[in-house]
């Protein structure tokens, strides 16, 4: 767990989504949203039973911003625990593609082909299947995964991002190579037993999440939502902008670098987010 979260004294829960890691694939007859809300409710009720003072801070990064948004925006009748959510943090986010028609304007082609319209148009789920096969081959071993991750994330970093990475590594006391190795180990574990979660990502992105961000109730939107995006992310810049245009009581912050650069600013991001939730601006400026 990040030292920034340890300092905040929170109970940090990082659930594995259905079809990833050791989690069973979603039952096909049960919608994604219903499965997510049920799993989350059972987990929280198990960890914090009968806690009337529970305050839930929801956060997600990359594809994890999709379930984070679903938890934030779902009807309180369907998801009573939603009333315990006090804020939502989205890092390098996805927007709901069904509603956001211009999502691909600045998106890199590989992402668009595997997650965007082509993945929905080509029949028999061929695009997600092919993407899963290629990705799983790249993640066949930890060494192979580490080489793949280094070439696609770390080696492409700008000088500014490299400096931020080194500063973060020193401040967190992370040995050289540890982040790259742990990222590779997590990636291998995420698809070692099943590719079901990976293969349904494009379907989930284009599906009905059960609400429209621009039509949420006042009770929903009084909870602040902070979007933090990377300026050089392959996802592009349009989805982050769309989110703050459609979620009331939301703010957008930018950090320099690629898809994982928000990691290097975690301390400032979390302090600012918690400051927004409690209604005060944190004294630490955002990088």
Secondary structure as UniProt FT lines:
FT   HELIX           3..8
FT   TURN            18..19
FT   TURN            21..22
FT   TURN            28..29
FT   HELIX           32..47
FT   TURN            49..50
FT   TURN            52..53
FT   STRAND          56..61
FT   TURN            62..63
FT   HELIX           64..73
FT   TURN            76..78
FT   HELIX           80..84
FT   STRAND          85..91
FT   TURN            97..99
FT   TURN            101..106
FT   HELIX           109..115
FT   HELIX           117..121
FT   HELIX           123..125
FT   HELIX           126..138
FT   HELIX           142..149
FT   HELIX           150..154
FT   TURN            155..156
FT   HELIX           159..172
FT   TURN            176..177
FT   HELIX           178..190
FT   HELIX           196..199
FT   HELIX           201..205
FT   HELIX           213..215
FT   HELIX           218..221
FT   STRAND          224..230
FT   TURN            231..232
FT   TURN            234..235
FT   HELIX           238..246
FT   TURN            248..249
FT   STRAND          250..255
FT   TURN            259..260
FT   HELIX           261..265
FT   HELIX           266..278
//
